[in-house]
Amino acid sequence: MFLTSRPLPLAAVLAAVLALPCRGEGVPRVKFERELPVTGNYLLLPIANNRESRSRITVRVDGRLVHRLEVDFPPDGDSIDWWTYLDMKDYTGKTATVTGNAPAGIPELFESSGEIRNLAPLYDEALRPQLRFSQKRGWNNDPNGMLYYDGEYHFFWQCNPGGWVWANMYWGHAVSTDLIHWTELDRALRPFGGGDADRHPNMARGECFSGSGNVDLLNTSGWQTGKEAPLVLAFTDTGCGESLAYSNDRGRTWTYYEGNPIIRHNGRDPKLKWYEPGQHWVIAVFDLTDGDGISIYTSKDLKSWEFASKVDGFHECAELVEIAVDDDPADKRWVMFGANAQYAVGRFDGRTFTPGHDGLHRVHYGNYYASQCFTRPPDGRVVQIGWTREFPIPGMPFNQAFSLPTRLTLRTTADGIRMFAWPIRELEQLRKPGPKVLAGRKLTPAAPTLESKAPGQLLDIVATLRRGTAAKALLRFGENTVTYDFEQQALDEMPLGMNDGAVTFRVITDRPMYEIVGGEGACYKTCPRADMGQPLGRVSITSEGGDLAVESLVVHAMRSIWKRSGEAKP
């Protein structure tokens, strides 16, 4: 069913987007139309990171709308920072008509190719993350659509292939068999189809804002056409409403449901769940009506939805997930959180979430936002990935990054049931043999520092410290410092109590960033490195204001995830 709302009409939204003035008005642009034979899977376009020549293009083949987006072209052929690509594999052997506006001479550089163009070795660029997935090209923000099906984890994300900053909002797509090594596939969803009746099957009407994914194992939708269960993506089609796309070939191609929107309301970012006890679907979605919150809708067939309830106090990118308390399958609770990672633990009956406490708790800090958990994991683990937002990765053909995959658990503590986040165990397979181990050392004001060599940039550091009279302990690696305050019992300003006078924490460093894990996952922080891309040189522990004992300092050198080729078939 269609639900009441007050969204802007789609035509008005699309018209407003296309009418926006381009950035860099000082760079002359001219209208163009170019006929380009499609000889390979990709249309290659030159990009400049400075956005001085943002332009708009439309790609059609035999009259069909294939792509429509804004592109940050360079002002001339000598100012190219990198090359992006648009998927064209459905149209090889045909002729594409590319129209729009661009600096003079730039359309002549467009090229059809069987390969993307790399100005530096792909996955080994100077600031490319080496311990986590990152997309080949362009801007990313929120993780989306995370699901598991028949041996593959599917990961999607908000993606701008047309530049280094936020725009356009395609959905990128990658798959993995182990949550560590990833193969990037064609982008799953495309924006700006508008009211064009003849458009690519995976093209939405507006932009493809955040959402989620699931598997319709019972074919409740009736979309299954072969032996594979339909994979379903739920997302906000801007100016249209909450919408669905589905795949019958293990996620390799996607079809926009022409019955969209399934829900119209004043909100965005649907999380699609299957509620087993009630044998029905649930959408938890950010709702701005009468204040920020998460609303619950239910459905039997994915197509007709009804409003069930609303929980106030949450902002965008809804998540609703069930987790066992202390790994006891007989004692499970539901956790609800929004983009800012503040969560509530409670009960859920398929229609209403009831928090079990006042206020919200948190485990994640720093540059961490809009996380999501995989649906239908094969081993029952709840695995989460977040967007490490608000720090740029300069000079690269990609921008922004994702957190390491972490396992979420609920544990009983002295303060009540709390959520813990710990890097998934598969990451330990990346540890090289022969870690640097220092143990049983005492630091004093006369000799306050203990050092170890730090090979390369990829490290997994685990420290256990016992307080003497020191006020603080400082872990340094390269130009970065992580501080434990014994008096405040805080790890880099995150609450973390000592255990019998000792504290353990872990720091995992990557080329552009690092992540801090306190205790067994009681607190978790994501940070940009002050010395992105530089060798770290040394790792040290320094006692400040007194003495302390270093029970152990273990420094593991790590292998890159990109040294093994992906196993998935395109």
Secondary structure, DSSP 8 states (H G I E B T S, - for coil): ---------HHHHHHHHHHS--S-TTS--EEEEEEEE--SSEEEEEE-TT-TEEEEEEEEETTEEEEEEEEEE-SSTT---EEEEEE-GGGTTSEEEEEEEESTTSGGG-EEESS---SS-TT-STT--SSS---SSEEEEEEEEEEEETTEEEEEEEEETT-SSS-S-EEEEEEESSSSSEEE-S-SBB---TT-SSB-TTB-SS-EEEEEEEE-TT-TTS---SSS--EEEEEEETTTEEEEEEESSTTSS-EE-TT--SB-SSEEEEEEEEETTTTEEEEEEEE-TTSSEEEEEEESSSSS-EEEEEEES--SS-EEEEEEETTEEEEEEEEEE-TT-EEEEEEE-SS-EEESSSS-EE-EEES-EEEEE-BS-TT--EEEEEEE-S---TTSSEE-EE---EEEEEEEETTEEEEEEEE-GGGGGGB-SS-EEEEEEEE-SSS-EEEEEE-SS-EEEEEEEEESS-SEEEEEETTEEEEEETTTTEETTEE---BTTEEEEEEEE-SSEEEEEETTTTEEEEEE-TTTTS--EEEEEEEESS-EEEEEEEEEEB--GGGS------
